[in-house]
């Protein structure tokens, strides 16, 4: 038996052992069933820099998730699209209340605001803030608009003002009037105020879960949310390989 074969066998045995282990809280699984968020196991789960132990329980309500980011920031795009996106398909979004403050690392000068990635970012931030303001009753709806904007790349201006809104069946005139008008100014000031209250940002996106900063440690966001949740148990769909990877 050569070295390559031995290595492959070792990896297979290791994977089998991992699947047989009890998963760290707040997760549990029943064979053939979706993953279940178990509120009775949520306290004292695995720790990322000890932050899990500092999380405030949601007291039966949805978990507050506040994202402070920027429309043209690659790391914010990753968080919005790749980390938060799956929560809307695996059921975890049903236990969270998401808010996105699109502002980020902005310099305030005598000539006006200077966004980290230029004037276009300032403008696109306003569209993201307006989307939430105009469509507050449907979290999934405005989230999907935000994800569409973040995925737009070089077509972001066209997509934010038109295509992404049209796909949601929104009134594009209402959205554009907000982003380019007084309501957009007001929401920009609100995002500015909320962001400045955090102090100087060392990283964007910056994320809070029930007012506790997890900062740049947002890859295991789902686990933070489930740790903070104290309501009834709910079933969520989750690929076991991804779950194991996030629970280590």
C-alpha positions, 0 to 999 in steps of 0.5 A: 500500500503506497503513501497516497493510498494510506493518506486517502484512507486516513482522510475517509476514516477521519471524515466518518468519525466527524460525522458520528460526533455530537455537533457543538451547540446550538446545533443538533441533527436527526438522521434524514431530517433538516438541521434544527436550531434548538433553543434549549442547547443554544447557551454556551456553544462553541466560542469564536474569540469568546464572543458567543458567551457575551451574546444577549439572548433574544428573549423569544424575539428575532435576533437583531443583526446589524450590518455596517458596510459599503456598497462597493466594498468586496468584503461587504459584498462577500458578507451580504451575498455569500454569508447572509444569502444562505440564511434566506434558504436554510431557514435561519433568516426567519429568526433574525431581524436584519438591518444594513447601514450602508455608509462605512468608512467615510471621510467628512470634509468641508466639501462633503462626504468622501466614501472609501471607494469614491463618489459612486459608492456614496450614491449606491449606499443611498439606494441601499438605505432607501430600499430598506426604508421603502420596503420595511415589511419584507426583509427577504425582498429588500435583502434580495435587492441589496444582494442584486446590487452587490453582485452587479459589478460595473453595472451597479449604477444601472442595476441599483436604479433600475434592474434590481428594483424591477425584478422585485416589482418595485416602483423605480421612480419612488426608489430613485426619488428617495436615493436622489432626494431629501429622504436619501439625505435623511437616511444617509445622515441616519446611517452616518450617525449609527456608524459613528456611534461604533467609533472608528471602524477598523474593518468593513463590514462590521456586524453586531448580533443583539448589539454584541460586535462580532466584527470581522468574525462574520463567517460563522454568522449563522452560529452566532444567530442561533446562539443568541436565539431563545425562541421555539426550536425551528428546523433549518436546512443545512449541508452537514459538511458546511455545518461541520466546517463552521462548527470547528 
